[in-house]
Amino acid sequence: MSGPSLALDTPELARHYEAISRERQFKAGLELLASLRLRPGEQLLDIGCGTGLLATRAADTVGPTGAVIAIDPLATRIEIAQRRSRPNLTFAVGNAYVLDAFEPASFDVVYLNAVFHWLDDKPAALAQIHRVLRPGGRIGIATGSREHPGVLQRIREEVLARPEYAAYPLRGAAQRICAAELSALLAAAGFAAARIDIQPNEQVHADAEAAIAFAQASSFGNFLGHLPEPLRIRARDQIRVALDEQRQGSSIAQEGARLFAIALRA
Ligand SMILES: C[S@@+](CC[C@H](N)C(=O)[O-])C[C@H]1O[C@@H](n2cnc3c(N)ncnc32)[C@H](O)[C@@H]1O
């Protein structure tokens, strides 16, 4: 399985993400920032900043003597982020695998909120982060846990395993890992004292359609993006029906869990 496509996002998906992430990824991100114990004056790098809600909060936390650079490969998302102007906040199109624009040891903190599971070459990204963090600097990661897949992920896999979709190589699924794997990756990349917490992540959606729209926007179009349009529509319908069958009460509850990791650059 290869990594997600960065060519499937649209302005509509970016706008939808901006609207829905405030109650979801943003709240998890606030917990991540709290665990990082940000201090005034610190220099931060937000990798995969999306539409920039969390980076804005981080910029306010480190104050006028600190600064946040926030990057994301999707121009659609950066365009929305750039409307959040702050003197100590810079948004730019950029990629976790290419941090050459930054000097070695130039950040106190690097964080990735709801991004790490989208990286198919995690050691390469961690090597880049290690280079730009100062010794003793902190890395913070909040990411989905592979051991706790939500119902929508399971249904997506079941539907896409059907013969009509099998000819299209599955790509773009989030590549979640478990806590032990994350701990090993951090150690191998030269990070020490990793603390990893697993926390429940229950997401409630008004209906199956809303749950699918959330997945589409959060995956920047990768949820079913590998399929040609007629098949995509059919798969979406089948997923919606299967999800509705699992409905309990008036809404769809997606159980799951997030990993929160904080580690130090040795
Ligand atoms: C679910 S969103 C999270 C956005 C934001 N961090 C937040 O908390 O709302 C995942 C983000 O990861 C970004 N992403 C995917 N691949 C990336 C890569 N190779 N480097 C940096 N960011 C990446 C996507 O563009 C997308 O904006």
The ligand as an SDF file (V2000), in Angstrom:
LIG
                    3D

 27 29  0  0  0  0  0  0  0  0999 V2000
   -6.3000   15.4460    9.4090 C   0  0  0  0  0  0  0  0  0  0  0  0
   -5.3470   16.7470    8.7610 S   0  0  0  0  0  0  0  0  0  0  0  0
   -4.6620   17.5000   10.2300 C   0  0  0  0  0  0  0  0  0  0  0  0
   -4.4570   18.9780   10.0480 C   0  0  0  0  0  0  0  0  0  0  0  0
   -4.0240   19.7590   11.2810 C   0  0  0  0  0  0  0  0  0  0  0  0
   -2.7730   19.2870   11.8040 N   0  0  0  0  0  0  0  0  0  0  0  0
   -5.0820   19.7630   12.3640 C   0  0  0  0  0  0  0  0  0  0  0  0
   -4.7560   19.5120   13.5140 O   0  0  0  0  0  0  0  0  0  0  0  0
   -6.2490   20.0610   12.0500 O   0  0  0  0  0  0  0  0  0  0  0  0
   -3.9370   15.9110    8.0790 C   0  0  0  0  0  0  0  0  0  0  0  0
   -2.9740   16.8460    7.3980 C   0  0  0  0  0  0  0  0  0  0  0  0
   -1.7650   16.1400    7.1080 O   0  0  0  0  0  0  0  0  0  0  0  0
   -1.2100   16.7270    5.9810 C   0  0  0  0  0  0  0  0  0  0  0  0
   -0.1630   15.8920    5.3510 N   0  0  0  0  0  0  0  0  0  0  0  0
   -0.3350   14.7880    4.6090 C   0  0  0  0  0  0  0  0  0  0  0  0
    0.8520   14.3430    4.1380 N   0  0  0  0  0  0  0  0  0  0  0  0
    1.7860   15.1990    4.6200 C   0  0  0  0  0  0  0  0  0  0  0  0
    3.2000   15.2980    4.4740 C   0  0  0  0  0  0  0  0  0  0  0  0
    3.8990   14.4160    3.7320 N   0  0  0  0  0  0  0  0  0  0  0  0
    3.8360   16.3120    5.0870 N   0  0  0  0  0  0  0  0  0  0  0  0
    3.1500   17.2040    5.8490 C   0  0  0  0  0  0  0  0  0  0  0  0
    1.8130   17.1580    6.0180 N   0  0  0  0  0  0  0  0  0  0  0  0
    1.1410   16.1740    5.4170 C   0  0  0  0  0  0  0  0  0  0  0  0
   -2.4100   16.9230    5.0870 C   0  0  0  0  0  0  0  0  0  0  0  0
   -2.1540   17.8200    4.0450 O   0  0  0  0  0  0  0  0  0  0  0  0
   -3.4670   17.3770    6.0700 C   0  0  0  0  0  0  0  0  0  0  0  0
   -3.5930   18.7840    6.1240 O   0  0  0  0  0  0  0  0  0  0  0  0
  1  2  1  0
  2  3  1  0
  2 10  1  0
  3  4  1  0
  4  5  1  0
  5  6  1  0
  5  7  1  0
  7  8  2  0
  7  9  1  0
 10 11  1  0
 11 12  1  0
 11 26  1  0
 12 13  1  0
 13 14  1  0
 13 24  1  0
 14 15  1  0
 14 23  1  0
 15 16  2  0
 16 17  1  0
 17 18  1  0
 17 23  2  0
 18 19  1  0
 18 20  2  0
 20 21  1  0
 21 22  2  0
 22 23  1  0
 24 25  1  0
 24 26  1  0
 26 27  1  0
M  CHG  2   2   1   9  -1
M  END
$$$$
